[in-house]
Amino acid sequence: MIMSPYAPVGAPLPAPEPSEAYLKRLSNRRSTPAQTIGAPGPGEDQIARIISVAARTPDHGKLAPWRFVILGAAAKARIAAELEPMAPDPKGVAVLAKLRASPVCVMVVATPVESQKIPQWEQELSAGAVCMNLLHAADALGFGANWITDWYAYEPAATALFGVKAGERIAGFIHLGTPAAPPLERDRPDLSALISRLD
Ligand SMILES: Cc1cc2nc3c(=O)[nH]c(=O)nc-3n(C[C@H](O)[C@H](O)[C@H](O)COP(=O)(O)O)c2cc1C
C-alpha cells in the first residue's frame, strides 16, 4: 500500500528557484532501450517515490484520469508467455523481449471519464504527462527508463491480460532498472523548424 506523500492542501511549498544542475539533467536525459534495462531495479520505496512524483501532474478538472499497475518480473514473464501466441507476426513475438527484460515496469492506464467540461483528449494528455513524469522521476533516482507501447498496448485481448477494463487505454509501459551502457545522444529535431512566434 502506497500512502499519500503529499503536503496537506494549502500548505506552503518551496518556490521555484534557478538550478543549473536540474536544468542540465533535464537537458541530458535519455531513454534506455527497454531490452537493455537490467537489474537492479528500484525497490518498493523508490517505486512509491517515482509514482508519487509522476502523479504530481497537471490534470484539468482534478479527475486523476489515470492509474498505475506495477508489473514485477514474474508477472511480465507470465503475461509475455500468454501474449506470444497472440502476436500478429514474428516481429510481434520478438518485441516481447522488451516486455521481459526489465526488473520492474509501471503500466500507466488512462481512465478517462465522461465529462461535459473536460474533453477526453485533455484527460489522455494528462496520462501522457504522467508517463513523462515517471521518466523524469526515475532519472532523478538514477535509474534508466523507457516508455513503450507495442502492439499489446492496443489489442483488446492483450490489454485484458494486464487487467485493463472497458473504456480504459494503456498510455504506456514504463520500464525501470539499470542501463547496460551509458546513453548516447540520438538525432533531435531542428528546433528552428518547429518554433514560431506571434508578437
Ligand atoms: C507514446 C510512446 C510510445 C512508444 N512506444 C514505443 C514502442 O512501442 N516501442 C519502442 O521501442 N519504443 C517506444 N517508444 C519509445 C521511443 O521510441 C524512444 O525510446 C524514445 O523516443 C527515445 O527518446 P528519448 O531518449 O529522448 O527519451 C515510445 C514512446 C512514446 C512517447
The ligand as a Gaussian input file, in Angstrom:
#p B3LYP/6-31G(d) Opt

LIG

0 1
 C        3.753000       7.151000     -26.656000
 C        5.064000       6.455000     -26.884000
 C        5.070000       5.153000     -27.328000
 C        6.264000       4.484000     -27.557000
 N        6.221000       3.196000     -27.993000
 C        7.363000       2.528000     -28.207000
 C        7.331000       1.187000     -28.656000
 O        6.261000       0.626000     -28.892000
 N        8.481000       0.534000     -28.838000
 C        9.682000       1.158000     -28.613000
 O       10.728000       0.513000     -28.807000
 N        9.756000       2.425000     -28.173000
 C        8.630000       3.125000     -27.976000
 N        8.677000       4.423000     -27.517000
 C        9.980000       4.972000     -27.074000
 C       10.706000       5.728000     -28.115000
 O       10.728000       5.056000     -29.316000
 C       12.147000       6.046000     -27.664000
 O       12.619000       5.226000     -26.637000
 C       12.201000       7.472000     -27.168000
 O       11.523000       8.314000     -28.050000
 C       13.644000       7.923000     -27.017000
 O       13.680000       9.313000     -26.752000
 P       14.451000       9.941000     -25.511000
 O       15.779000       9.263000     -25.378000
 O       14.544000      11.377000     -25.821000
 O       13.597000       9.712000     -24.290000
 C        7.501000       5.132000     -27.307000
 C        7.482000       6.456000     -26.852000
 C        6.295000       7.114000     -26.654000
 C        6.314000       8.544000     -26.166000

